[in-house]
Amino acid sequence: MRADLVPDDLWERVARLLPPAPERHHRHPGRLRIPDRTALAGVLFVLRTGVAWRDVPAETVGCSGVTAWRRLPDWTEAGVRPRLHAALLSELRRADLLDLDDCAVDGSHVRALKGGSRCGPSPVDRARLGSKHHLIVDRHGIPLAVTLTGGNRHDATQLQPLLYAVPPIRGVRGRPRRKPRRLYADRGYDFDKYRRLLWKRGIKPLIARRGVAHVSGLGKVRRVVERAFAWLHQSKRLRTRYERRTDLHQGLLELACSLICLRRLRTSS
């Protein structure tokens, strides 16, 4: 396995969250289990390059892509990726690298070639089958939460689920933070119903108005979520949805968010 596929700082954070390996039978032990770090290298290789699982080069990664894919459900069931993301967000807040006062939300369409749950006809892609990534970021573009829906779901309807998906972010003394003070959004969220819901939760909505010229200046803050989507889709596996299973694609989304958080920690040190 190439050492650069799973850096030490990433592995140290992941290793403490992984479920214990199953015990081997003494009488019929079977084939030796591939180490978790090697399996994670296979997952990261697919995430970054976008190749099919069966095309993962075993001589480079250290295991076949099918072996790495089979490890994913165990890690998903153990909640490894959301816990990793929450831990990295807490580290960022402890290092004063997270600004939770001003946050922004948006959605992005991706084509779903193999279908599956949470797919639908995309209104921006000639009604082809697709899914949607919904993202909320802090003022610097650090992903706080990401959700997956069908391509025909309206952004505004996913605003509340996205806010509830933000994990408790610790790192400093006092109560963990779970919501911003101000939330920026584009015209797709311009509904009084959702403004009232945000005010009810103690969040000030700063949403662009439909039919009003682009002179509000809100785009200067909202642009960070577009940049975050560009970071997220640098992972080529996420540009198109290939996984039929929703939990596996959601897991890859959360893993990509964790890599963005880790990169932010590295560049600040």
C-alpha atoms as one frame of an Amber mdcrd trajectory, in Angstrom:
protein
   0.000   0.000   0.000   1.293   3.450  -0.898   1.786   5.572   2.218   0.289
   8.675   0.599  -3.110   7.007   0.121  -3.867   7.076   3.860  -1.720   9.729
   5.604  -0.788   9.153   9.228  -2.851  12.067  10.564  -5.971  10.734   8.844
  -5.392   7.162   9.985  -4.843   8.195  13.618  -8.275   9.799  13.660 -10.022
   6.974  11.803  -8.447   4.054  13.693 -10.009   4.980  17.031 -13.496   4.971
  15.483 -13.377   1.664  13.618 -15.293  -1.319  14.988 -13.164  -4.219  16.258
 -12.262  -6.870  13.713 -14.172 -10.162  14.039 -12.329 -12.921  15.858 -10.807
 -15.656  13.745 -11.734 -19.286  14.335  -8.798 -21.328  15.578  -9.822 -24.474
  13.773 -10.715 -22.993  10.409  -9.242 -19.481  10.397  -9.629 -18.969   6.656
  -7.915 -16.283   4.657  -6.098 -13.569   6.597  -8.214 -10.415   6.899  -7.055
  -7.384   4.938  -5.996  -4.594   7.351  -8.482  -1.765   7.770  -5.911   0.818
   6.693  -5.433  -0.988   3.397  -9.206  -1.217   2.866  -9.496   2.502   3.605
  -6.826   3.136   0.969  -9.050   1.355  -1.548 -12.049   3.478  -0.577 -10.044
   6.708  -0.865  -8.648   5.634  -4.232 -12.159   5.163  -5.612 -13.373   8.410
  -4.016 -10.566  10.486  -5.517 -10.241   8.906  -8.964 -13.834   7.833  -9.625
 -12.863   4.420 -11.019 -15.183   1.446 -10.701 -14.610  -0.742  -7.660 -13.597
  -3.680  -9.825 -10.917  -1.553 -11.547  -8.984  -0.657  -8.389  -5.326  -1.696
  -8.939  -4.590  -4.187  -6.175  -0.828  -3.892  -6.710  -1.036  -0.153  -5.939
  -3.631  -0.100  -3.172  -2.875  -3.419  -1.498  -6.313  -4.970  -1.886  -9.014
  -5.370  -4.503 -11.764  -2.816  -4.867 -14.377  -5.429  -4.008 -12.644  -6.031
  -0.662 -12.694  -2.297   0.085 -16.355  -2.080  -0.965 -17.312  -4.942   1.356
 -15.781  -3.099   4.305 -18.000  -0.057   3.724 -21.262  -1.461   5.172 -19.520
  -2.401   8.442 -18.126   1.116   8.815 -21.455   2.641   7.824 -23.295   0.574
  10.448 -20.750   1.674  13.074 -21.228   5.350  12.114 -17.520   5.871  11.445
 -17.800   8.646   8.866 -20.271  10.987  10.645 -18.310  10.558  13.889 -15.068
  11.358  12.079 -16.604  14.475  10.564 -17.964  15.635  13.938 -14.572  15.069
  15.600 -12.777  17.108  12.934 -15.301  19.943  13.252 -14.651  20.013  17.000
 -10.903  20.197  16.332 -11.454  23.110  13.975 -13.551  24.944  16.542 -10.925
  24.319  19.224  -8.301  25.831  16.918 -10.567  28.849  16.242 -10.829  27.900
  12.559 -14.615  27.591  12.448 -17.014  30.543  12.179 -20.496  29.303  13.061
 -22.095  32.725  13.224 -22.531  33.071   9.453 -23.407  29.966   7.427 -24.643
  29.349   3.896 -26.698  26.598   2.242 -27.240  25.400  -1.309 -27.940  22.298
  -3.389 -26.236  20.678  -6.366 -27.577  18.160  -8.895 -25.682  15.006  -9.870
 -26.736  12.361 -12.356 -27.597   8.920 -10.955 -26.650   6.419 -13.636 -27.710
   3.255 -11.789 -30.760   4.564  -9.969 -31.548   3.523  -6.432 -33.412   5.200
  -3.606 -33.410   9.001  -3.274 -33.348   9.477  -7.028 -35.773  11.431  -9.165
 -36.216  13.209 -12.511 -33.917  16.205 -12.510 -35.601  19.484 -13.589 -32.244
  20.852 -14.802 -31.140  17.763 -16.767 -34.044  16.970 -19.117 -35.778  14.892
 -16.440 -32.936  12.377 -16.379 -32.620  10.355 -13.209 -30.532  12.201 -10.656
 -29.871  13.012  -7.023 -29.138  16.186  -5.148 -26.434  17.088  -2.648 -27.551
  19.614  -0.020 -24.727  21.359   1.817 -24.389  23.798   4.709 -21.022  25.458
   5.322 -19.534  27.953   7.747 -18.240  31.384   6.721 -14.973  29.858   5.433
 -16.676  27.137   3.384 -16.042  24.268   5.823 -18.822  21.657   5.367 -20.961
  21.284   8.498 -23.446  18.761   7.103 -24.421  17.202   3.788 -27.592  15.320
   2.856 -28.757  13.365  -0.174 -32.190  13.526  -1.809 -33.823  12.864  -5.155
 -33.031  15.230  -7.988 -36.632  16.488  -8.066 -36.679  17.689  -4.446 -36.803
  21.446  -3.937 -33.909  22.999  -2.032 -36.184  24.815   0.400 -37.907  21.626
   1.553 -34.546  20.251   2.682 -33.533  23.286   4.713 -34.805  21.960   8.038
 -33.426  18.399   7.604 -30.061  19.886   6.665 -29.950  22.047   9.784 -30.873
  19.079  11.972 -28.062  17.086  10.336 -25.413  19.432  11.774 -23.712  17.475
  14.581 -23.047  18.910  18.058 -19.752  20.761  17.558 -17.651  20.838  20.703
 -14.089  22.039  21.124 -14.559  24.924  23.561 -16.033  25.260  27.018 -19.787
  25.448  27.172 -22.606  23.922  25.222 -21.812  22.416  21.812 -22.987  24.475
  18.843 -25.527  23.037  16.407 -26.904  26.047  14.570 -25.685  29.333  13.082
 -26.762  32.795  14.115 -27.308  33.931  10.527 -28.050  31.770   7.485 -27.446
  32.919   3.902 -29.292  31.375   0.955 -30.194  32.143  -2.657 -33.613  32.781
  -4.213 -34.473  29.092  -4.205 -35.151  29.402  -0.460 -37.285  32.557  -0.771
 -40.411  31.405   1.082 -41.902  33.105   4.129 -42.710  29.708   5.621 -39.038
  28.816   5.913 -38.095  32.277   7.119 -40.523  31.811   9.996 -39.100  28.370
  10.752 -35.589  29.830  10.920 -36.664  32.692  13.190 -38.385  30.151  15.419
 -35.091  28.307  15.843 -33.271  31.524  16.662 -31.578  31.826  13.251 -31.691
  35.075  11.299 -32.556  34.292   7.634 -30.645  36.288   5.019 -32.266  34.988
   1.847 -32.195  36.709  -1.530 -35.577  37.893  -2.820 -37.007  36.728  -6.118
 -37.489  39.515  -8.651 -34.965  41.779  -6.921 -31.751  42.839  -8.639 -28.422
  41.401  -7.456 -27.514  44.420  -5.333 -27.981  42.969  -1.844 -24.356  41.909
  -1.469 -25.422  38.509  -0.096 -23.477  36.760  -2.830 -20.203  37.760  -1.214
 -21.045  35.436   1.672 -22.970  32.798  -0.291 -20.102  32.178  -2.699 -18.329
  30.062  -0.076 -20.901  27.294  -0.466 -20.299  27.207  -4.232 -16.581  26.922
  -3.545 -17.278  24.114  -1.073 -19.169  22.210  -3.786 -16.126  22.604  -6.031
 -13.956  21.130  -3.247 -16.462  18.334  -2.675 -16.662  17.401  -6.344 -12.904
  17.285  -6.693 -13.580  13.773  -5.446 -14.523  12.399  -8.853 -16.695   9.623
  -7.454 -19.165  12.265  -6.243 -19.619  14.074  -9.562 -21.931  11.269 -10.688
 -23.821   8.941  -8.400 -22.888   5.309  -9.127 -23.885   3.678  -5.804 -27.417
   2.330  -5.784 -27.321   2.134  -1.987 -28.050   5.510  -0.431 -26.042   4.846
   2.725 -22.872   4.122   0.729 -23.096   7.320  -1.337 -23.950   9.321   1.784
 -20.913   7.779   3.471 -18.647   8.847   0.616 -20.070  12.374   0.846 -19.296
  12.544   4.571 -15.819  11.145   4.011 -15.118  13.863   1.429 -16.331  16.497
   3.927 -13.927  15.074   6.518 -11.039  15.338   4.062 -11.860  19.017   3.495
 -11.855  19.611   7.263  -8.540  17.793   7.651  -6.993  19.824   4.860  -8.062
  23.008   6.659  -6.340  21.781   9.829  -3.161  20.995   7.932  -2.895  24.354
   6.199  -3.403  26.244   9.463  -0.652  24.463  11.390
